[in-house]
Amino acid sequence: MTFKAATCPSCGGALQVPDDRTTVKCMYCGVDVIVREAIQAAAGANLENWLKLASAAGQAGNHQEAYNYYTKVLEVDSSNWKAWMGRAEAAGWMSQPQQFRLPEMMTGIRRALEAAPQDQRKEVAAQASNAIIRVISYYHAQMRSWFYPLLGNSNYWQQYLAQCSTLIDILEDGHRLFPKDEHIVRTIVQICSDNLRNIPYTGTMNNRPVQMWRELPNDLKFSLRAKMESYSQILRELDPFAPPVRVPQPSIFDSLQKLPVPVWIGIGFAGLLVIGMLGTILDKDKRSRSNDVMPQSMTTSASPQQDSLSSSQRLAEAKRALADGYSPNKDPMKTSWGRVADARRHLEAIRPDAKEYAEAQKLMKEVERREGEIERMAKKVARQLVAEQMEQRMLSQGMDMQFTTSGADNSTLTIKYVLMSRPLVYKLTNESDFLSNMRNAGFRKVIFTDGYNESWTYDL
């Protein structure tokens, strides 16, 4: 039992009251005193001062100090919603991998919502949803920077997976609290998307740093993909004109990233090969992100006025985008495809009940045709890059191997090496995922040869 300073609301007498009692009698005037109200009356100006100090500390980034001041307020007035909300945010901002306090943040937000007066509920809800988005988005970014250098350690990898799952659980809790807040839904979709891709980390091979990749367990990958699809649908319902969210599908580069490095170590050729392939992946991934391989037609040029366009204006803009710079050629590599992505965005924004919808759907078929050609061309270039980079890597290791692609879509890979042998080919094709990864990369045939009399051909 703890005694706290209090003031009798009847006579103003200074009291010391036990904080575990509901009421006591005033020793001066004898009236029944409600303990909580008497303690609040004694605190008086201190409460407002503590709230101001807490707010100032939070704005200055001193979240522990802010947390302490908000706690002092709640010790006096446990129904103060501002203190609950402020302390919840402070706990969230102080979260670290080894001191995960986001569940405490959500508990505080719920208490703030319960304590808020009816006429202030809307204000409290807005502040709460904003806090959830800002704190979790920040924590997710920081979490990646904290964990990525350590992912070679299985314990840290398991911690990372657990915290990713908890982050999404908390966001889903936030969605249940604020089902109309599209920003929370977008954050769920973004975090799912970020983690569906293979995660890079720096490992070692032969005492040298090597870029390696962690892949999510299949059950977690399935769960994230399902959540992303579900919340993407919710997002479309909340904002019918929002650009469609595409669930990441394994690209040819993602497939190559799945090569199990430990399996290849010790095979010699294969161990070196995966290093070259990973180098290719990183190089190609950077190129694709900066549109070095994808042509200009795959980029967008949105303008602030486009959200207010009518269906007829969007149809006209789509036609203009397809015609802009379009220059066909018998060789797809020399074709300029127009602004295909812009055209798709305008066409998808035309509602089914609009009179322009039927014409828009016809035009969408041309968009899909061009996208198919662009994707085929990009994959063709990518397969050539894979072969070139593997060959360069082998040369840098003092091994004279030739990697060539052939066929209309560069779908045949030939690996020529004077020391190519049956045991080496056996290890590559039976003790690793080499062929399946080549199949995922789009190759339809792989030929191993010594350049003279021996060759081994595999149809994928």
PyMOL commands that set and color helices and strands:
alter all, ss='L'
color gray80, all
select helices_A, chain A and resi 35-43+45-59+63-76+81-93+102-115+118-150+154-177+182-196+218-238+252-257+261-264+269-289+296-298+304-308+311-323+332-334+340-348+357-396+422-430+434-440
alter helices_A, ss='H'
color red, helices_A
select strands_A, chain A and resi 3-7+14-18+23-25+32-34+199-205+208-214+401-406+412-417+445-449+455-459
alter strands_A, ss='S'
color yellow, strands_A
deselect
rebuild
show_as cartoon
